[in-house]
Amino acid sequence: MNELEYLKRAFDKERLAHAYILCGNDENKVQESAQEFVRYINCAKRSENSCKECESCLAIDGNRFPDLYRVAPHGTEEESQWRAEIKIGQIRQLGMSLSRAAWNAPFQVAIVEQAHTMNVEAQSAFLKLLEEPRGPVLFLLLTKHEFVLLDTIRSRAQQLACWNFTARPEQARSLEEFQKLQQVSLHERFVVAKELAENPSRISVELEKWLYAARAALMNTLKEKADGSSLSKMLKTVRAIQEVSAILARTNSNARLALERLMIEF
Ligand SMILES: [Zn+2]
C-alpha cells in the first residue's frame, strides 16, 4: 500500500491523524499524492479515486477551494531549492485562516510545501498551530528533508515515506558515476566539489543522484550479506549525503566546504 492508499483508507475508516509528514525525494509525486488526497476527501463522486471533474475536484485543482490552504517558500525556483524560506508571517497567516470554520468541507486542510524551508521561528509557530485545539483541520507537510523539522513537530505528526527509487536509465548511470567517484583520489573529488559549488543549481540534482546511488549500493551490500563494517560505512555515506542536502537546503553554509566534507566520506 503506498502513502496515498494509506491516507485514503485512514479517511474511509475515520481514523485520520491530525498531521502527516509526507517525505520523499520525488517532489512532484509527493505533491500529486497530497493533491489527490484532498480531492478524494472532498469529491462528490469518489470511488477508488477522486473523479477530477466534480465542482470540488475542479476547485481544488484550480486553487480556489475555500477549505484548502497552501504555504510555500517564496522565491524563484532556484532559490526555493536552496535559499528561500517559509517565514513566521506565513504560518501566522495560516493560523488566522484556520481559525474560522470550514465552509463546506468535512475539515480544513493545510498543505505546507517544502516544509523543511520553514525557518526556526516559523517551525515554532507551526508547532503552536499543531498544539492548539481547533476545529477539524488536517495538516500535510511535504518535504524531502524531514529530519530538518523540529523533533516536537515530527513527534506530533505521522510520517509517511514516499521514496521513489524506481530505476530510471539516468539513475543506473548515476550508480556507475558514483562508484567511479568513490575510487578516485581525494584531490580529484575535491575538484568535483569545487566545480559543483560553482553551479548551485546543479547541487541538489547531483546530491539526489548520489543519494540514489548510495542507497542502491547499500541494498547491494545487504544482498551480498557483506560484513558489518562495510555496511556501516555505506550507512554513514547515505546519512552524510542526507545531512549535507539538508544543511545546504536550510542554511547559507558554504557549499564548497560542505561538499568537500562529504567527499571525505565517500
Ligand atoms: Zn470529484
Boltz pocket constraint, residues with backbone or C-beta under 6 A from the ligand:
constraints:
  - pocket:
      binder: B
      contacts: [[A, 39], [A, 42], [A, 43], [A, 44], [A, 45], [A, 46], [A, 50], [A, 51], [A, 52], [A, 53], [A, 54], [A, 55], [A, 56], [A, 57], [A, 58]]
      max_distance: 6.0
